[in-house]
Amino acid sequence: MNKKAKILVVDDDVQHVDTVRTLLENVGYEVDYAYRPEKGIEKAKAFKPDLIILDVMFAGPPGPDGVETSRKLNEDPDLRGIPIIILSGVRKVLDLPFKLQPDEQWMPVKAFLEKPIKPDKLLAEISSALEK
């Protein structure tokens, strides 16, 4: 890798963000983060990441969830080409009996990964998404 790939992590779990940031920085990625989807969109415009890792559920005042945010990112001409990986525990929290899958219209992301995730699995998915 000639230049460090830039990754934006958008998640309201401070501890999770710190863990992912540390992992990614230790393997050579440049990382920025946001704790709210709206701030994540702002940071994406300024930071110009090569990839975004996005949660689905956010605590606090009502706002867009990660799925809606993935659509907003995909609709923005300046951000449209950035691969997005959703990393979320939503399926377990809501006890959904089905797996969530990327979909060009509803959830335009490269992968939907479930928390908790093993570091090597996350790194492999990031590498795969950056290669495409």
C-alpha positions as a printed Julia matrix, in Angstrom:
132×3 Matrix{Float64}:
   0.0     0.0    0.0
   1.75    3.2   -1.17
  -0.53    5.65   0.57
  -2.37    4.9    3.75
  -6.01    4.16   3.06
  -8.32    6.47   4.99
 -11.2     4.94   6.94
 -14.07    6.76   8.65
 -15.76    4.95  11.55
 -19.3     6.14  12.4
 -20.66    4.58  15.59
 -22.11    5.96  18.85
 -20.28    3.38  21.0
 -17.15    5.24  22.12
 -15.4     2.08  23.31
 -16.13    0.28  20.03
 -14.83    3.26  18.01
 -11.61    3.31  20.09
 -11.11   -0.44  19.63
 -11.66   -0.34  15.86
  -9.56    2.81  15.49
  -6.66    1.23  17.39
  -6.86   -1.96  15.3
  -6.94   -0.06  12.01
  -4.17    2.38  12.94
  -1.96   -0.51  14.09
  -2.13   -2.06  10.62
  -1.44    1.22   8.84
  -4.78    2.84   8.06
  -5.47    6.52   8.7
  -8.66    6.73  10.77
 -11.19    9.41  11.63
 -14.48    8.9   13.42
 -17.87   10.37  14.24
 -20.42    9.38  16.87
 -23.54   10.57  14.98
 -24.64    9.84  11.39
 -25.05   13.54  10.51
 -21.52   14.26  11.73
 -20.31   11.21   9.81
 -21.61   12.7    6.56
 -19.87   16.02   7.36
 -16.63   14.22   8.21
 -16.85   12.13   5.02
 -16.98   15.32   2.95
 -13.98   16.82   4.76
 -11.85   13.68   5.37
 -12.56   12.05   1.98
 -12.19    8.47   3.25
 -11.45    5.48   1.06
 -13.96    3.43   3.11
 -16.64    4.02   5.76
 -17.53    1.65   8.6
 -21.06    2.47   9.77
 -23.27    1.29  12.63
 -27.06    0.97  12.22
 -28.54    1.99  15.58
 -27.63    5.29  17.25
 -28.67    6.42  20.73
 -29.77    9.96  21.44
 -32.15   12.28  19.64
 -34.0    10.88  16.64
 -32.0    11.01  13.48
 -31.11    8.83  10.55
 -30.08    5.26  11.24
 -27.12    3.66   9.5
 -29.18    2.22   6.67
 -30.69    5.63   5.89
 -27.23    7.18   6.22
 -25.8     4.68   3.71
 -28.45    5.85   1.24
 -27.66    9.52   1.91
 -23.95    8.87   1.36
 -24.72    6.99  -1.85
 -26.95    9.82  -3.13
 -24.25   12.48  -2.62
 -22.25   12.89  -5.87
 -19.04   13.61  -3.91
 -19.4    10.53  -1.66
 -21.17    8.02  -3.93
 -18.12    5.91  -4.8
 -16.92    5.35  -1.24
 -17.41    1.73  -0.17
 -19.41    1.32   3.04
 -19.32   -1.59   5.46
 -22.09   -1.78   8.04
 -20.88   -3.24  11.34
 -23.8    -3.57  13.72
 -25.43   -5.6   16.46
 -28.94   -4.64  15.31
 -29.91   -8.19  14.37
 -29.19   -9.52  17.86
 -30.62   -6.51  19.68
 -33.92   -6.69  17.77
 -33.84  -10.51  17.66
 -34.39  -10.49  13.91
 -34.96  -14.01  12.55
 -33.27  -13.17   9.23
 -29.9   -11.89   8.04
 -29.57   -8.41   6.64
 -28.0    -8.22   3.21
 -26.67   -5.33   1.13
 -29.13   -4.09  -1.47
 -28.49   -1.36  -4.04
 -31.69    0.51  -3.19
 -32.41   -0.12   0.5
 -28.91   -0.66   1.93
 -26.25    0.26  -0.67
 -23.2    -1.12   1.16
 -20.42   -3.59   0.33
 -21.0    -5.79   3.38
 -23.19   -6.15   6.46
 -21.14   -7.52   9.36
 -22.39   -8.4   12.81
 -20.92   -7.28  16.12
 -18.95   -8.64  17.77
 -16.51   -9.4   14.97
 -13.08  -10.96  15.04
 -10.35   -8.48  14.04
  -9.03  -10.67  11.2
 -12.54  -10.95   9.69
 -13.0    -7.16   9.8
  -9.58   -6.56   8.26
 -10.3    -9.09   5.49
 -13.63   -7.4    4.66
 -11.97   -3.97   4.62
  -9.21   -5.23   2.35
 -11.75   -6.82   0.01
 -13.91   -3.67  -0.15
 -10.87   -1.46  -0.84
  -9.69   -3.71  -3.69
 -12.96   -3.4   -5.61
